[in-house]
Amino acid sequence: MSNPYAQSVPPPAASATRPQSDGPRLLVLAGISAWALLLVVAGIATATTAAVPIMGGEAPDWFLWAFSGTGVAGMILTMGSFATARLKAAPWLFLLGATLTLVVASFLVKNA
């Protein structure tokens, strides 16, 4: 028995079977991840270097708050780069800002 309500539907075209993605491309995510990894490694090295004067009591009173503030700002900017990965320039600007905070943190460690 055939279904009287069935319609003859042509098979979908080859391009219609591939789902369209609104997400970021994998190459962009790989680039953001690689830059963020470099920031993490450099941040750990900077934080380790900063721990010596902090633990030894040789750092000025302002150093802990300034150093921690730049670290938190850098982490927020790095997270922002992943949140805006779909956009064209925004993630790279966020990572540039995070790199600048790392430069400031390194300057603070050098001059503490």
matplotlib code that plots the C-alpha trace (Angstrom):
import matplotlib.pyplot as plt

x = [0.0, 1.5, 1.2, -1.1, 0.4, 4.0, 5.6, 8.4, 11.3, 14.5, 17.7, 19.5, 22.4, 25.9, 26.4, 23.1, 24.3, 27.2, 26.2, 26.9, 28.8, 28.6, 31.5, 35.2, 37.4, 39.8, 42.8, 41.7, 41.1, 44.5, 46.2, 44.3, 45.2, 48.9, 49.1, 47.3, 49.7, 52.7, 51.0, 50.5, 54.1, 55.5, 53.0, 54.1, 57.7, 56.9, 54.9, 57.6, 60.1, 57.8, 57.2, 60.8, 60.6, 57.0, 57.9, 61.1, 59.4, 61.6, 58.8, 57.2, 53.7, 52.1, 53.8, 51.5, 48.4, 49.8, 51.3, 48.1, 45.9, 47.9, 47.7, 43.9, 43.5, 45.6, 43.6, 40.3, 41.6, 42.7, 39.3, 37.8, 39.8, 38.2, 34.7, 35.1, 36.7, 33.9, 34.8, 37.5, 39.8, 38.5, 40.3, 43.6, 43.1, 42.2, 45.4, 47.4, 46.0, 46.9, 50.4, 50.7, 49.6, 52.3, 54.9, 53.7, 53.9, 57.5, 58.4, 57.0, 59.0, 62.2, 61.7, 60.4]
y = [0.0, 3.3, 6.5, 9.0, 11.9, 11.2, 13.5, 12.9, 15.0, 15.2, 14.4, 17.4, 18.9, 18.1, 21.5, 21.3, 18.3, 20.1, 22.1, 25.8, 27.0, 30.4, 29.6, 30.6, 28.6, 26.1, 28.0, 31.2, 29.2, 27.5, 30.9, 32.4, 29.3, 29.4, 33.1, 32.5, 29.6, 31.9, 34.4, 31.8, 30.5, 34.1, 34.9, 32.0, 33.0, 36.6, 35.5, 33.2, 36.0, 38.3, 35.8, 36.2, 39.9, 39.4, 36.4, 38.0, 41.2, 43.3, 44.5, 47.9, 48.1, 49.0, 46.1, 43.2, 45.1, 46.5, 43.2, 41.3, 43.9, 43.6, 39.8, 39.8, 42.3, 40.1, 37.1, 38.9, 40.2, 36.7, 35.2, 38.0, 36.9, 33.5, 34.9, 37.1, 34.4, 34.7, 38.3, 39.4, 41.7, 41.7, 38.6, 39.8, 43.2, 41.5, 39.4, 42.5, 44.1, 41.0, 41.1, 44.8, 43.9, 41.2, 43.8, 46.1, 43.2, 42.5, 46.1, 46.1, 43.1, 44.6, 47.9, 46.5]
z = [0.0, -1.0, 1.0, -0.7, 1.2, 0.2, -2.2, -4.6, -3.2, -5.1, -3.2, -1.8, -3.7, -2.5, -1.0, 0.9, 2.8, 4.3, 7.4, 7.3, 10.4, 11.9, 14.2, 13.7, 11.4, 12.9, 11.7, 13.5, 16.7, 16.3, 16.0, 19.0, 21.0, 20.1, 21.0, 24.3, 25.0, 24.6, 26.9, 29.5, 29.4, 29.6, 32.3, 34.4, 34.0, 34.9, 38.0, 39.1, 38.9, 40.7, 43.5, 44.7, 45.8, 47.1, 49.3, 50.4, 51.5, 49.2, 47.0, 47.5, 48.9, 45.5, 43.7, 44.6, 43.6, 40.4, 39.3, 40.2, 38.4, 35.2, 35.4, 35.9, 33.0, 30.8, 31.6, 30.9, 27.6, 26.6, 27.5, 25.4, 22.4, 22.6, 23.1, 20.0, 17.8, 15.3, 14.5, 12.1, 14.1, 17.7, 18.9, 17.7, 19.3, 22.6, 22.4, 21.6, 24.7, 26.7, 25.4, 26.4, 30.0, 30.0, 28.9, 31.7, 34.2, 33.1, 33.4, 36.9, 37.9, 36.5, 38.4, 41.7]

ax = plt.figure().add_subplot(projection="3d")
ax.plot(x, y, z, "-o")
ax.set_aspect("equal")
plt.show()
